[in-house]
Each structure stands twice: as C-alpha cells, then as structure tokens.
Amino acid sequence: MTNMTDSSDSPGKANKKEESKTLPLKSDFSEWYNELLQVAEIMDVRYPVKGLYVWNPFGFSIRSRVYSIMRELLDNTGHVEAMFPLLIPEHEFMKEAEHIKGFEDEVYWVTHGGTDPLDVKLALRPTSETAIYPMYKLWVRSHSDMPLLIYQIVNTFRYETKHTRPLIRLREITSFKEAHTVHATWDDAAAQVKEATRIYQQFYNRLAVPTIVSKRPDWDKFPGADYTMAVDALMPDGKTLQVGTAHHLGDNFAKTFDITYEDPEGEQVLAHQTCYGVSERCIAALISIHGDNKGLILPPEVAPTQVVIIPILFGKDKAVLSACNNLSDTLKRAGLRVVIDDSDARPGAKYYKWELKGVPIRIEIGPRDLKNNVVVMARRDGDKTNVPNDNVLPEIDRTLKEMHSDLYKSASESLHSRIELCSDLDEVKDYIQSGIARIAWCGERSCGLEMEEIVGAGILGEPEDPALGKGDGTCPICGKPTGIVVLMARTY
C-alpha cells in the first residue's frame, strides 16, 4: 500500500467551485451545527411549530442505528422493552408534589376531546414516572417480582421556553429512552444506578464519544429523587451537554403510588426505585464532537453508508462499472453497507457529497486502477491509499476498526486537555470559556450556590472518576479545608 493524494484516473482534481459554500467553519460552532443538520439531511427545522423538528430519512437512519446499540446493551443486561401511554390523567400526574413542582411550567395539557371539555385534564408526558408507577403498583406483589427492569423509547413533550435547538433543546423529545426499575432495598437501587451509568459509558464508547459521570448537587437533582448521577459530553464550543441521567428515587414514589411487596417474612414493604434516560442529545454529541469543516464524520457502526464506491469514468466504461458492481456485491455479502455513486456529477462534487454525509470509506476505481489491479481507498478522516484488489475486504475491515479507535482517542484527548484544576473562582471564570474547571468545594449548599452565582455557570457535580474528583484544597467561599473537587462548566 502506498500513500496517495488523489486518484490517478481522476479527470482533474475536485474543483473548489463544485464544493458547497453553505457550511460555515466549525470554529463558528453554532452556525456550523445548525447548517450541517440541514445540508447533511439529518433534520429539517422548517416544521411550523417552534421546538418541533422533522427527522430526514438519512438522519433517521443514523438514529435507528444509534438506538439499536442502546437496545442491545439494555436487552443484554436483563432489561425488557415495553410502552406506556402518552396521556397521563391529572390526578395521577399531580400526586408527587416535588416531582410536579419540577415540571409544572413545562407541561402541555389536553383539555378537550373534539369540541367537548374532558372530565379529567390529560398531561402529555414530560417524563413517564406518573404514567408507569400506577401500573407498577399492580405488577409488583412479591420480593420475587424484583428486580423489575423495564424501558421504553418514546416521545415526550416539554414546553421549553428558552432558545430551542434541534436535538439539544426541544419541545418534543422524539427519542427518549427511559428505564424504570424496582428493587427490594435502597442498596439494590443504588447498585442499579451504578449499572445504568456503566451501560451509558459503554453506549457512548460505541459512538466514540468520551463522557464524564458526576453526582449532581442536591439543588440540581431530578425532582423527587434521593440523588442524580449525570453523564456529560464536552462540545466544541466549551459548553457541556448532559447526555444521560440516572436517578435514585429511594422509596419516594413508592410511597406516593403505594408500590409495596411482600418480603420473605410476609411483611408488606415499600419498594425502592430508579429511573434513567438518554435522549437524541446523544446524536447531537456524536455529530458535534466528530464532525469537521467538511461535514459529518460518523463512526462506522452507525454510518448509514459505510463504503461509497465512485467509478472514475471516461464515457461509459463498462469495465470500470462492472468492477464497481462486483466489489459492491463482495462487500455487501460481508455485511457492509455500500452505495455506488454512478451519477453524472463530477468526481469532486461526489467526494464533497459523501464527505458531508460522513461516509467512513470512499473507494475510487478508474481504468488505470483496473490495469494496476488496485483500488484507491480514502478514509473520511485520513489519507488516500492504493489497495491491491485481493486485499480490499480485509483492508476495509481493518480500517473501519482503526477509524473507530482513532475517533475515540482523538475525542478523549481533546476532552481531557480541556479540564483544568483552578485555584480560585476568577480562574474558573476564565477557563470555562473553553472547557471544564475543577475547583475545591466544602460541600455546603450555600457555598455551592454562591460559587455558581459568582462564576455565572453551574456545578456539574463531584466526578465519579477519582482522578478528577479528589484533591486537597480550600473552599473558595468559606475557606474550609476540603478533599472534594467538583466540576464547573457552562451548559446547554
């Protein structure tokens, strides 16, 4: 194999005039992100309701592959999938006071059926605790019924009043994976929360997206929970994106919904619960962290097209087209997702199109390549190489594995290079413009809230990774010595 800069048969290098001028540089992240969703045909933002967006077929294909990984991981760890109703009766929704207080400004209410007022108002679920737990009261009877591990992937609705953004801040969350589990003891539920964050880290590793797990401060936990663990990704603009949460609910909801079980001694005991969720923010992180100035860079496992074959033609060269079709058949038999682009567009325009869509590997075949018994292989995030015909499939397989590894390594190095230990809040203010700050905190709520007010950003929490969360210091507010180090960052 030898490195190359362009196909030996290309009738002229890609003309820059053929390249779209609509995609801004990634350094202008907000514009780049919004434009990429449109030109790469991931989402169409023109739906006539604010905060609701349409999945294009290409984007939906990415979504389907991403969520198939989540289903695989959950199904392989004892979870089972179900589906609960979208509409929640007001009397059920209003039962858990702390929970409702956290969502009261975000609820959409259905008040009429046709022109007739409803006897009972119905909430469009902002999350499904109050839809699911009345059923758990009926399903959980004995200690032998636990653990109960159920999940669903559904849409949820929240009246978001801030600036909406596709995949990130929505009024209809179209792809909410929520798991709801029931356990005999508080410790069993705590173990399940830990298992949930482990599953999420495994999920994001499959997307080549590095994440940080931290325990949210009490004032930022899920309404009605004992505590919340969150999974965050660092976006190119220096803000963190919460891409997963796991909540220990204790017996709070069990008390409200009377979820009890008979223990081995025959006593009725309150159950303990967890819930944990991931939304389409996972795809926002995938797009944002890996993409570049040319467009998407997709990890091979979730790319709708893994290999695009481009014939380099001079007229209707049947031999070249036949070679492309034969190679496509071989790759498809090996389980790869392959497209042949034999359109009339110039080679440069084809290269740009498939680079924009993040296809991991591009194969070019022209008359001279046929003569030399090679193909030209271009990696989306790397160089072109000549590959002998008898080594194409093994080389593609090796390259796809290497590409995933390289994407994760690059993203992980970028994340950890943008986490900095700061000695005071002025340093924190400066550093969070581009990354995540580490700072000592005594653990007192009043000090934490004052830190957030001074910095103008939130405390993510105490990280689960001891390398990030431990250290000797003094609280910047009260001056007490402390071994706790928390993360602070600007957030979406």
MARPA-717169 format. One record per residue (C-alpha): y negated, z, x negated; residue in one letter. Coordinates in nm, 2 decimals, decimal comma. Each point is the difference from the previous one (the first is absolute). Layout:
BEGIN
c2	c3	c1	aa
Y	Z	X	a
...
// end
This chain:
BEGIN
c2	c3	c1	aa
0,00	0,00	0,00	m
-0,35	-0,09	-0,13	t
-0,34	0,11	0,13	n
-0,21	-0,27	0,16	m
-0,35	-0,02	0,14	t
0,06	-0,28	0,26	d
0,27	-0,23	0,13	s
0,07	-0,29	-0,23	s
0,01	-0,24	0,30	d
-0,31	0,12	0,19	s
-0,24	-0,29	0,07	p
-0,29	0,20	-0,13	g
-0,06	0,38	0,00	k
-0,11	0,17	0,31	a
-0,34	-0,11	0,09	n
-0,23	0,31	0,05	k
-0,16	-0,19	0,29	k
0,34	0,02	0,18	e
0,00	0,38	-0,01	e
-0,14	0,19	0,29	s
-0,34	0,16	-0,06	k
0,03	0,24	0,29	t
0,19	0,28	-0,19	l
-0,25	0,24	-0,17	p
0,08	0,16	-0,33	l
0,22	0,32	0,03	k
-0,28	0,19	-0,17	s
-0,18	-0,03	0,34	d
0,29	0,18	0,16	f
-0,12	0,03	0,35	s
-0,09	-0,37	0,03	e
0,32	-0,11	-0,19	w
0,22	0,21	0,23	y
-0,15	-0,12	0,33	n
0,00	-0,36	-0,10	e
0,35	0,01	-0,15	l
0,15	0,12	0,33	l
-0,15	-0,30	0,17	q
0,06	-0,28	-0,25	v
0,35	0,11	-0,09	a
0,08	0,02	0,37	e
0,10	0,36	0,01	i
-0,22	0,12	0,29	m
-0,25	-0,17	0,23	d
-0,29	0,23	0,06	v
-0,16	-0,21	0,27	r
0,18	0,17	0,30	y
-0,27	0,09	0,25	p
0,05	0,38	0,00	v
-0,14	0,20	-0,29	k
0,26	0,16	-0,22	g
0,29	-0,22	0,14	l
0,14	-0,27	-0,22	y
0,26	-0,28	0,02	v
0,29	-0,03	-0,25	w
0,03	-0,36	-0,11	n
0,36	-0,12	-0,04	p
-0,02	0,02	-0,38	f
-0,14	0,35	0,01	g
0,25	0,11	0,26	f
0,28	-0,13	-0,23	s
-0,13	0,23	-0,28	i
-0,02	0,28	0,25	r
0,36	-0,05	0,12	s
0,14	0,01	-0,35	r
-0,20	0,31	-0,10	v
0,11	0,18	0,31	y
0,36	-0,11	-0,05	s
-0,01	0,20	-0,32	i
-0,12	0,31	0,19	m
0,27	-0,04	0,26	r
0,27	-0,03	-0,28	e
-0,12	0,31	-0,17	l
-0,02	0,20	0,32	l
0,33	-0,13	0,14	d
0,18	0,09	-0,33	n
-0,13	0,36	0,01	t
0,13	0,09	0,34	g
-0,29	-0,11	0,22	h
0,05	-0,19	0,32	v
-0,25	-0,23	0,17	e
-0,11	0,04	0,36	a
-0,30	-0,09	0,21	m
-0,21	0,22	0,22	f
-0,26	-0,10	0,27	p
-0,36	-0,10	-0,09	l
-0,15	0,19	0,29	l
-0,02	0,38	-0,01	i
-0,08	0,21	0,32	p
-0,32	0,20	-0,04	e
0,18	0,33	0,08	h
0,24	-0,06	-0,29	e
-0,26	-0,12	-0,24	f
-0,23	0,30	0,06	m
0,27	0,26	-0,06	k
-0,05	0,06	-0,38	e
-0,37	0,11	-0,03	a
-0,04	-0,03	-0,38	e
0,17	-0,34	0,00	h
-0,22	-0,13	0,29	i
-0,31	0,12	-0,17	k
0,08	-0,22	-0,30	g
0,03	-0,31	0,22	f
-0,23	0,06	0,30	e
-0,27	-0,24	-0,11	d
0,25	-0,27	-0,08	e
0,21	-0,03	0,32	v
0,00	-0,31	0,23	y
0,07	0,10	0,36	w
0,16	-0,21	0,27	v
-0,16	0,11	0,33	t
0,10	-0,28	0,24	h
0,30	-0,20	0,10	g
-0,15	-0,32	0,13	g
-0,29	0,12	0,21	t
0,16	0,33	0,10	d
-0,09	0,32	-0,19	p
0,30	0,17	-0,16	l
0,11	0,34	0,12	d
0,04	0,10	-0,37	v
-0,20	-0,15	-0,28	k
0,21	-0,16	-0,27	l
-0,09	0,00	-0,37	a
0,08	-0,29	-0,23	l
0,19	0,18	-0,28	r
-0,22	0,07	-0,30	p
0,32	0,15	-0,15	t
0,32	0,09	0,18	s
0,06	0,37	-0,02	e
-0,09	0,06	0,36	t
0,21	-0,30	0,11	a
0,31	0,09	-0,19	i
0,02	0,38	0,01	y
0,05	0,03	0,38	p
0,32	-0,20	-0,06	m
0,10	0,21	-0,30	y
-0,01	0,30	0,23	k
0,28	-0,17	0,20	l
0,20	-0,13	-0,30	w
0,01	0,31	-0,22	v
0,23	0,26	0,14	r
0,21	0,14	-0,29	s
-0,02	0,05	-0,38	h
0,26	-0,28	-0,02	s
-0,26	-0,25	0,13	d
-0,20	0,04	-0,32	m
-0,14	-0,14	-0,21	p
-0,13	-0,26	0,24	l
-0,16	-0,28	-0,19	l
-0,15	-0,27	0,22	i
-0,27	-0,26	-0,08	y
-0,17	-0,29	0,17	q
-0,23	-0,28	-0,11	i
-0,26	-0,06	0,27	v
-0,37	-0,06	0,06	n
-0,24	0,29	0,05	t
-0,36	0,00	0,12	f
-0,29	0,20	-0,13	r
-0,36	-0,05	0,10	y
-0,13	-0,04	-0,36	e
-0,38	0,03	0,00	t
-0,06	-0,06	-0,37	k
-0,01	-0,34	-0,16	h
0,33	-0,17	0,08	t
0,19	-0,19	-0,27	r
0,32	-0,21	0,04	p
0,32	0,19	-0,09	l
-0,20	0,30	-0,11	i
-0,22	0,14	0,28	r
0,11	-0,13	0,34	l
-0,02	0,07	0,37	r
0,35	-0,14	0,05	e
0,24	0,10	-0,27	i
0,27	-0,27	0,05	t
0,26	0,13	-0,24	s
0,02	0,38	0,01	f
0,33	0,13	-0,13	k
0,03	0,36	0,12	e
0,30	0,23	-0,05	a
0,04	0,32	0,20	h
0,27	0,24	-0,12	t
0,13	0,33	0,14	v
0,16	0,28	-0,22	h
0,15	0,34	0,04	a
-0,23	0,18	-0,25	t
-0,34	-0,02	-0,16	w
0,16	-0,06	-0,34	d
0,22	-0,28	0,14	d
-0,32	-0,17	0,13	a
-0,18	0,05	-0,34	a
0,29	-0,17	-0,17	a
-0,03	-0,29	0,24	q
-0,37	-0,03	-0,09	v
0,09	-0,03	-0,36	k
0,27	-0,25	0,08	e
-0,26	-0,21	0,20	a
-0,24	-0,02	-0,30	t
0,29	-0,10	-0,22	r
0,09	-0,28	0,24	i
-0,36	-0,11	0,01	y
-0,02	-0,01	-0,38	q
0,32	-0,20	-0,01	q
-0,15	-0,24	0,26	f
-0,31	-0,05	-0,20	y
0,19	-0,05	-0,32	n
0,17	-0,29	0,18	r
-0,35	-0,14	0,06	l
-0,09	0,06	-0,36	a
-0,28	0,23	0,12	v
-0,05	0,33	-0,19	p
-0,10	0,30	0,21	t
-0,10	0,37	-0,02	i
0,14	0,27	0,22	v
-0,22	0,30	0,07	s
-0,02	0,29	0,24	k
-0,31	-0,04	0,22	r
-0,23	0,30	0,03	p
0,03	0,20	0,32	d
-0,32	-0,15	0,15	w
0,15	-0,35	-0,04	d
0,35	0,05	0,12	k
0,15	-0,16	0,31	f
-0,12	0,18	0,32	p
0,27	0,24	0,10	g
0,19	0,00	-0,34	a
0,08	0,28	-0,24	d
-0,08	-0,23	-0,29	y
-0,04	-0,37	-0,08	t
0,13	-0,20	-0,30	m
-0,18	-0,33	-0,06	a
0,08	-0,31	-0,20	v
-0,31	-0,18	-0,14	d
-0,05	-0,33	-0,19	a
-0,30	-0,08	-0,21	l
-0,18	-0,32	0,11	m
-0,19	-0,24	-0,24	p
-0,34	0,14	0,11	d
0,09	0,35	-0,11	g
0,06	0,14	0,35	k
0,33	0,15	0,10	t
0,20	-0,13	0,30	l
0,22	0,25	0,18	q
0,32	-0,21	0,04	v
0,24	0,27	0,14	g
0,01	0,35	0,13	t
0,27	0,26	0,06	a
-0,08	0,31	0,22	h
0,19	0,33	0,03	h
-0,05	0,09	0,36	l
0,17	0,34	-0,02	g
0,09	0,12	0,35	d
-0,35	-0,08	0,14	n
0,10	-0,29	0,21	f
0,34	0,16	0,08	a
-0,19	0,29	0,17	k
-0,22	-0,24	0,20	t
0,28	-0,22	0,11	f
0,27	0,26	0,02	d
0,23	-0,16	-0,26	i
0,27	0,26	-0,05	t
0,36	0,00	-0,11	y
0,29	0,24	0,03	e
0,09	0,15	-0,35	d
0,35	0,09	-0,11	p
-0,05	0,35	0,15	e
-0,08	-0,14	0,34	g
-0,38	0,08	-0,02	e
-0,27	-0,25	0,11	q
-0,22	-0,07	-0,30	v
-0,30	-0,22	-0,05	l
0,06	-0,32	-0,20	a
-0,22	-0,11	-0,30	h
-0,13	-0,35	-0,03	q
-0,15	-0,26	-0,22	t
-0,17	-0,34	0,05	c
-0,09	-0,26	-0,25	y
-0,16	-0,34	0,02	g
-0,09	-0,32	-0,18	v
-0,22	-0,28	0,14	s
-0,10	-0,35	-0,09	e
-0,22	0,16	-0,27	r
0,31	-0,05	-0,22	c
-0,07	-0,37	0,02	i
-0,37	0,05	-0,07	a
0,10	0,18	-0,32	a
0,26	-0,27	-0,09	l
-0,26	-0,27	0,04	i
-0,29	0,18	-0,17	s
0,18	0,15	-0,31	i
0,18	-0,32	-0,10	h
-0,23	-0,28	0,10	g
-0,23	-0,18	-0,24	d
-0,28	-0,25	0,00	n
0,24	-0,28	0,11	k
0,13	0,20	0,30	g
0,32	0,19	0,08	l
0,26	0,10	-0,25	i
0,31	0,11	0,20	l
0,29	0,20	-0,13	p
0,30	-0,23	0,03	p
0,19	0,21	0,25	e
-0,27	-0,03	0,27	v
-0,13	-0,35	-0,08	a
0,07	-0,24	0,30	p
0,05	-0,28	-0,26	t
0,14	0,11	-0,33	q
0,01	-0,35	-0,16	v
-0,20	-0,31	0,07	v
0,11	-0,33	-0,14	i
-0,26	-0,26	-0,07	i
0,10	-0,36	-0,07	p
-0,23	-0,17	-0,25	i
0,01	-0,35	0,14	l
-0,13	-0,34	-0,10	f
0,06	-0,19	0,32	g
0,31	0,08	0,20	k
0,23	0,11	-0,29	d
0,34	0,04	0,17	k
0,16	0,15	-0,31	a
-0,26	0,28	-0,02	v
0,02	0,08	0,37	l
0,38	0,00	-0,02	s
-0,01	0,24	-0,29	a
-0,24	0,23	0,19	c
0,23	0,00	0,31	n
0,31	0,07	-0,21	n
-0,17	0,29	-0,17	l
-0,13	0,14	0,33	s
0,35	-0,01	0,14	d
0,14	0,18	-0,30	t
-0,26	0,27	0,02	l
0,04	0,05	0,37	k
0,37	0,04	-0,04	r
-0,08	0,28	-0,24	a
-0,20	0,17	0,27	g
-0,35	-0,09	-0,11	l
-0,28	-0,10	0,23	r
-0,11	-0,34	-0,11	v
-0,26	-0,26	0,11	v
-0,04	-0,36	-0,13	i
-0,36	-0,11	0,02	d
0,02	-0,38	0,02	d
-0,33	-0,04	0,18	s
-0,25	-0,26	-0,10	d
-0,24	0,25	-0,15	a
-0,08	-0,02	-0,37	r
0,20	0,23	-0,23	p
-0,31	0,22	-0,07	g
-0,05	0,06	0,37	a
0,37	0,09	0,04	k
-0,02	0,24	-0,29	y
-0,30	0,17	0,15	y
0,15	0,03	0,34	k
0,32	0,17	-0,11	w
-0,18	0,22	-0,25	e
-0,23	0,11	0,28	l
0,31	0,10	0,20	k
0,15	0,19	-0,29	g
0,33	-0,19	-0,04	v
0,17	0,16	-0,30	p
0,14	-0,32	-0,16	i
-0,12	-0,36	0,00	r
0,24	-0,27	-0,12	i
-0,14	-0,34	-0,10	e
0,22	-0,31	-0,05	i
-0,12	-0,34	-0,11	g
0,16	-0,31	-0,16	p
-0,03	0,12	-0,35	r
0,15	0,34	0,09	d
0,30	-0,19	0,15	l
0,04	-0,20	-0,32	k
-0,01	0,32	-0,21	n
0,24	0,19	0,24	n
-0,26	0,28	0,06	v
-0,22	0,13	0,27	v
-0,34	0,16	-0,05	v
-0,01	0,36	0,13	m
-0,34	0,18	0,06	a
0,00	0,37	0,07	r
-0,28	0,11	0,24	r
-0,12	0,27	-0,23	d
0,09	-0,17	-0,33	g
0,05	-0,32	-0,20	d
0,19	-0,33	0,05	k
0,32	-0,06	-0,19	t
0,26	-0,28	-0,03	n
0,34	0,10	0,14	v
0,32	-0,20	-0,06	p
0,16	-0,12	0,32	n
0,32	0,19	-0,06	d
-0,20	0,33	-0,03	n
-0,24	-0,02	0,29	v
0,17	0,24	0,24	l
0,07	0,27	-0,26	p
-0,36	-0,03	-0,13	e
-0,15	0,03	0,35	i
0,22	0,30	0,07	d
-0,11	0,17	-0,33	r
-0,36	-0,09	0,05	t
-0,02	0,14	0,35	l
0,14	0,33	-0,12	k
-0,24	0,00	-0,29	e
-0,29	-0,08	0,22	m
0,05	0,30	0,22	h
0,03	0,23	-0,30	s
-0,31	-0,15	-0,16	d
-0,20	0,04	0,32	l
0,09	0,36	0,04	y
-0,06	0,08	-0,37	k
-0,35	-0,17	0,01	s
-0,10	0,18	0,33	a
0,13	0,34	-0,13	s
-0,19	-0,03	-0,32	e
-0,31	-0,09	0,19	s
0,04	0,30	0,23	l
0,06	0,26	-0,27	h
-0,28	-0,14	-0,22	s
-0,24	0,07	0,29	r
0,09	0,37	0,05	i
-0,22	0,23	-0,21	e
-0,02	0,38	-0,05	l
-0,36	0,11	0,06	c
-0,16	0,33	-0,11	s
-0,28	0,01	0,27	d
-0,11	-0,16	0,32	l
-0,26	-0,22	-0,16	d
0,29	-0,16	-0,19	e
0,20	-0,04	0,32	v
-0,30	-0,17	0,17	k
-0,01	-0,26	-0,28	d
0,37	-0,05	-0,04	y
0,09	-0,06	0,37	i
-0,21	-0,31	0,00	q
0,30	-0,17	-0,17	s
0,29	0,23	0,03	g
0,15	0,34	0,08	i
-0,13	0,32	-0,15	a
0,20	0,31	-0,08	r
-0,19	0,33	0,03	i
0,09	0,37	0,00	a
-0,02	0,18	0,34	w
0,07	0,36	0,09	c
0,17	-0,09	0,33	g
-0,26	0,16	0,22	e
-0,10	-0,21	0,30	r
-0,38	0,08	-0,03	s
0,00	-0,11	-0,36	c
0,19	-0,32	0,08	g
-0,23	-0,10	0,28	l
-0,30	0,06	-0,22	e
0,15	-0,21	-0,28	m
0,04	-0,28	0,25	e
-0,36	0,03	0,12	e
-0,14	0,00	-0,35	i
0,21	-0,29	-0,12	v
-0,02	-0,21	0,32	g
0,37	-0,06	0,00	a
0,32	0,17	0,11	g
0,26	0,21	-0,16	i
0,32	-0,20	0,02	l
0,20	0,32	-0,07	g
0,22	0,15	-0,27	e
0,23	-0,27	-0,14	p
0,37	0,03	0,01	e
0,03	-0,13	-0,36	d
-0,04	0,31	-0,22	p
-0,15	-0,22	-0,27	a
-0,30	-0,06	0,23	l
-0,02	0,33	0,19	g
0,02	0,28	-0,26	k
-0,25	0,12	-0,26	g
-0,22	0,29	-0,10	d
-0,35	0,00	0,12	g
-0,27	0,16	0,22	t
-0,10	-0,08	0,35	c
-0,33	-0,19	-0,02	p
-0,14	0,19	0,30	i
0,10	0,37	-0,04	c
0,10	-0,01	-0,37	g
0,33	0,17	0,04	k
0,28	-0,09	-0,25	p
0,26	-0,22	0,16	t
0,31	-0,19	-0,09	g
-0,04	-0,24	0,30	i
-0,13	-0,35	-0,07	v
-0,08	-0,23	0,30	v
-0,08	-0,36	0,04	l
-0,33	-0,12	0,14	m
-0,08	-0,36	0,10	a
-0,20	-0,23	0,23	r
0,23	-0,10	0,28	t
0,03	-0,27	0,27	y
// end
